[in-house]
């Protein structure tokens, strides 16, 4: 993106520490499957380092009004997760809440469907990642109680334990992607892209594509300014503005072609051997995301899916044969420790295509055969031996 176009972007759209977006929408209602049902789970013991790392995070969220003190019969544990830069983020285990809520039908589109909507003629792209997008959606007062958690910290030389809860959609809640996606979809109805530009949305990831660089640049500035006006924040670090090669939904696209991200391949290679049905199901979900790049995926994966049937044992390691190292180099990607062997057999290589075939010859061979036939016909016509 040119400096002139970048200067036209409202700087309020860029996310910053302690700067959170807020949507002007009606508070969202959370409904239980069985009204009045209460679930609670004790807080896990937290390390001293973890508590210290979460302290500034929680203070910032309280100051911004995203968290607030409460007294609730519901409770779920939180976990401190250390990021690569040394700072901490808070992760809340909301699984027991997700099990009792009456979730709306998910309307999140399939990533493959979205990627297939990008015309192959488009050469320029902008990708926008909305920062902490769920926190821009307020929830009703009676819905706040479901997301309570314990927090113990030092205050005035003594330890204070209290309950806090979210005033907005929390991360980890099963409906957060759907509810935010619908709210964002309504906002994007106000955006009219220029002719020849396409806008695609996957939850909080936005993609603009087009054939002409200048037109995509104008559309990008227009969209960013609309997001700023509506109270949304975009990660400036992750923004890809008017690029010819870009990364979107775990795929790399360049010149209308789609490639799988090498980071995703490395992630699959590092997955340990599945030992239970649950672990196998997770593994199949991971590789299934890459099925368009795996030839005959359904055939190759069929034996693994068969292991998920009810009559197969839960522990499957005994059914997996260990791979043997090759005595020659093929590529730099090493095989896993185990592979399922359905059957052993020896058979010659055969073509997958059953015909019809077109037989081709080298030019020299074909000319030689033609000359022999032509000479033979001449000899017979002249009556010479």
Residue, then its C-alpha position, 0 to 999 in steps of 0.5 A: x500500500x502506498x504511503x498516501x493511501x495509508x495516511x487516509x486510514x483512520x488510526x483509531x482502527x489499529x489495535x493497541x494495548x488497553x484499547x478495545x473495540x465496542x460495537x453499538x448493538x443490543x446486548x446478547x442473550x445466553x440461554x440454558x438448555x434447562x433453565x436454572x441448571x447450575x454447574x461449577x468447577x474449582x479453580x486449578x492451582x496457579x503458579x506464582x509466575x502465572x499469577x504475576x503474569x496475569x495480574x496486568x492482563x486482568x487489571x487492564x480488562x477491569x479498567x476497560x469494563x470487559x471484566x467486572x466483580x460478581x457473586x455467581x453460583x457458576x464458576x470455571x477455571x482459568x489458565x495463564x498461557x505464556x506467549x512467545x514474547x514473554x507476556x501472558x494471556x488468560x484462557x478460560x476453560x468454559x467446557x462445562x458451560x458450553x455443554x449446558x447452553x442452548x446454542x444457536x445453529x452455527x452459520x460459520x462458512x466452510x473455509x474451502x467454500x470461501x477460498x473457492x469464491x476468490x476468482x483466479x483472475x484476482x491478483x491483489x489482496x488485503x487481509x484484515x484480522x480483527x483484534x479481540x473481536x468477541x470482546x466488542x459484543x456486550x451480553x445481558x446482565x443475567x447472562x454474565x453470571x455464566x462466565x464467572x471465575x475466581x481470581x486471587x491477588x495481593x492487595x494492600x499486603x494481603x491476599x484477596x480472593x474474589x469472583x470476576x465475570x465477563x461483560x462481553x462475549x468471552x473467548x472459548x464460549x461455543x457461540x462467540x464465533x457465530x454471534x460475532x460473525x452475525x454482528x459483523x455481517x450486519x455491519x459489512x452490509x454498509x460496505x459497498x466494494x468498488x466494481x471488480x472487488x470482492x469481500x469475503x468474511x470468515x468470522x473475524x478475518x476479512x479478505x478483499x481481492x481484485x484485479x487492479x492494485x489501485x482499486x483494491x487499495x481504495x477498497x481497503x482504505x474504505x473498509x478500514x475506515x468503516x470498521x473504525x467508525x463501528x468501533x472495531x479494532x484491526x491488528x496492524x501487525x497482522x494486516x496484509x495490505x494490497x499484497x500479491x502473495x498472502x496468507x489466509x485461513x492457513x493457506x497461501x495464495x499467489x496469482x490465483x493459486x492456492x498452496x498449503x502453509x508449510x507451518x501447517x505441514x510441520x504442525x501435522x508432522x509433530x503430532x504424536x502417535x494417536x493412542x485413543x479414539x479421541x486422539x485419532x479423531x483429533x488427528x483426522x480432523x487436522x489432516x482432513x483440513x488438508x485433504x484437497x492436497x492429499x491424493x485419494x484422501x478418503x481411500x487412504x484415511x478409510x482404515x483410520x476411520x474404521x478404527x473409530x467404530x464402536x467395536x474397536x478398542x479405545x487404545x489402538x497402539x497395538x493395531x499400528x505397525x511401526x514404520x521402517x526407515x528407507x535405505x535411500x533418501x526420498x525427501x527431507x520430511x521424515x515419517x512418523x513413528x507409526x503407520x497403520x498397515x491394512x494389508x501386505x501384498x506384492x503387485x506390479x505397478x499398473x496404470x490407474x487409467x484403463x484406457x483408451x491409450x495412445x501409443x507414441x514413438x520416438x521420431x527416429x523409430x517411427x520414420x524407420x518403420x514407415x520407410x520399411x513399409x513404404x519400400x516393401x509396397x514399392x517392391x511389390x508394385x514393381x514386381x521386383x524381388 
